[in-house]
Amino acid sequence: MIGLLRLVIEGLDQVQTLTGPEKKELALAAVAALFDAVAANCLPLAAWPMWVVIRPALRSLVLALASGAIESMLPLVRMPK
């Protein structure tokens, strides 16, 4: 997830037509798409009944963590090389 965030932040940082909140929204959408594509496939079949219950809370937690990671990674991405 961190690698995806760094790539998305670096790419979106080059786009001049979007505002900061729009860029962050797109980065969070990428994280949500990754979570939706990968998370369910990592579970054994026996865990599916519990997954239905905890998925929304876990997805919200992952997106909250990603939001904080985006804010903390911005200075790293914008550092002069």
C-alpha positions in Angstrom: 0.0 0.0 0.0 2.8 2.4 0.8 4.4 1.8 -2.6 1.1 2.5 -4.3 0.6 5.7 -2.3 4.0 7.0 -3.2 3.5 6.3 -6.9 0.1 7.9 -6.9 1.3 10.9 -4.9 4.2 11.5 -7.3 2.0 11.2 -10.3 -0.8 13.4 -9.0 1.8 16.0 -7.8 2.6 16.6 -11.4 -1.0 17.3 -12.4 -1.6 21.0 -12.3 -5.3 21.1 -13.1 -6.4 19.4 -9.8 -6.6 21.0 -6.4 -5.0 19.4 -3.3 -8.2 17.9 -2.0 -9.0 16.4 -5.4 -5.6 14.8 -5.6 -6.0 13.3 -2.1 -9.4 12.0 -3.0 -8.0 10.3 -6.1 -5.2 8.8 -4.0 -7.7 7.4 -1.5 -9.8 6.0 -4.3 -6.7 4.1 -5.5 -6.2 2.7 -2.0 -9.9 1.7 -1.8 -9.7 0.0 -5.2 -6.6 -1.9 -4.0 -8.3 -2.9 -0.8 -11.5 -4.1 -2.6 -9.4 -6.1 -5.1 -7.1 -7.8 -2.7 -8.5 -8.0 0.8 -11.3 -10.6 0.2 -8.9 -12.9 -1.7 -6.6 -13.1 1.3 -9.2 -14.8 3.5 -9.8 -18.5 4.0 -13.3 -19.6 3.0 -14.2 -20.2 6.7 -13.6 -16.6 7.5 -16.2 -15.2 5.0 -19.1 -14.9 7.4 -17.0 -12.8 9.8 -15.6 -10.8 6.8 -19.0 -9.6 5.9 -19.4 -8.1 9.3 -15.9 -6.6 9.7 -15.2 -5.5 6.1 -16.8 -2.0 6.3 -14.9 -1.2 9.6 -11.6 -2.5 8.3 -12.0 -0.6 5.0 -12.6 2.6 6.9 -9.6 2.0 9.1 -7.4 1.3 6.0 -8.6 4.5 4.4 -8.0 6.5 7.5 -4.5 5.2 7.8 -3.9 5.9 4.1 -5.2 9.5 4.6 -2.6 10.0 7.3 0.1 8.4 5.3 -0.6 10.7 2.4 -0.2 13.7 4.6 3.1 12.4 6.0 4.5 11.4 2.6 3.9 14.7 0.8 7.1 16.3 2.2 9.1 13.2 1.2 7.8 13.2 -2.3 8.3 16.9 -2.8 11.9 16.9 -1.5 14.4 18.1 -4.1 16.4 15.3 -5.5 
